Amino acid sequence: MSLVILVRTKEGLLWLGYFSFFFLSPQLERKAQGQLQKRICRVVLEHFEKQYTAELGDAWSRVRDVLTSPWCWQHALLLNRFSQSPGLESSLAEQGYQPAFPAALPYLPAAFRCYTRTAPGRFPAQKHQPGRLKDYYLLNAASLLPVLALEVEDGENVLDLCAAPGGKAVAILQCACPGNFHCNEYDDLRSRWLEQTIESFIPDPLINLIRVSKLDGRQIGDLQPEFYDKVLVDAPCSNDRSWLFSADPQEAVLRLMQRKELSSLQFQLLRSAVKALHPGGSLVYSTCTLSKAENSDVINLILNSCRNVMPVDISGMARGVSQEFTLLSGMQQHELLVLPEKGRAWGPMYVAKLEKVSST
């Protein structure tokens, strides 16, 4: 079986090559661990240690071991239904990959095909080539849960409020063909990244149905009130995986100081999403952080401040994916939190679902 080994250096991720076994040998793991461990930002780790020990208890030590050990991270492949790739699925099977989400889920379209394996490592990435569609998208399997929770159907008006880099937009289009699909990304550089992702995975006829904008997501609800059937708010957050490897300690300190402001931004984005929904429409809120202040607290604030919003039970989906993902216990029925653990190194990923029940 092939593994792609990457080591983080000052210049970025260094490709070491392919290795023909599932797990790293002890000698290679010690070498990789020594190189990678030096790059962990101690300021961020100490901050997380205090916060997440208090919020997660004993589970934090297991999560920390995964987040600080990139050599044990797993990657999934979302196959592109718009690209014909004969032999790809048989090749994946030969390398130990199996279809994800084997259990019955409330929503799992037949065209939605994702593959995972328990061994760490990453399948080779495909380069962007103008005019040619990619066969698969590499991602953290937990990042597909917000899309499955959204349950998009053909012909619906859909808004992806914070859409870059575009993985969830691609996943939505593997599930259904919306009547109108609005992908918004406020940041200019990330917006270009989003456009390239869409160009790499979606054929021209369907691209014409996709609108890409660079609007302030906090204003879309006022600009297009009660227009959308479904809204995804994959909010900007303190990305725990990447923050732990911040290259500049001073920048990391600044990030941590500004972290408390993120929940305010997330709440404003959610409030805009509620305005953009028509009555009866639903939204999914997601982050890739463990932080309660950016997850449950934000959802509770919107539920307490918007009387026309109700929680939607996603416990059926949570039960269906519990064999593949480690979920934090004690969550409400409208939310779930995926915790990375060795052998199931998916997440962090928080998902919550809400419904707009009236105009006021």
Secondary structure, DSSP 8 states (H G I E B T S, - for coil): --EEEEEEETTEEEEEEEESSSS--HHHHHHHHHHHHTTS-HHHHHHHHHHHHHHHTTHHHHHHHHHT-GGG-B-EEEE-TTS--TTHHHHHHHTT-EES--S--S---TT--EEE-SS-B-------BTTB--SEEEE-GGGGHHHHHH---TT-EEEETT-TT-HHHHHHHHH---SEEEEE--SHHHHHHHHHHHHHHS-HHHHTTEEEE---TTTHHHHSTT-EEEEEEE-----HHHHTT-S-HHHHHHHHHHGGGHHHHHHHHHHHHHHHEEEEEEEEEEES---GGGTHHHHHHHHHH-TTEEE---HHHHHHHTTTSEE-TT--TTEEEEE-BTTB----EEEEEEEE-S--
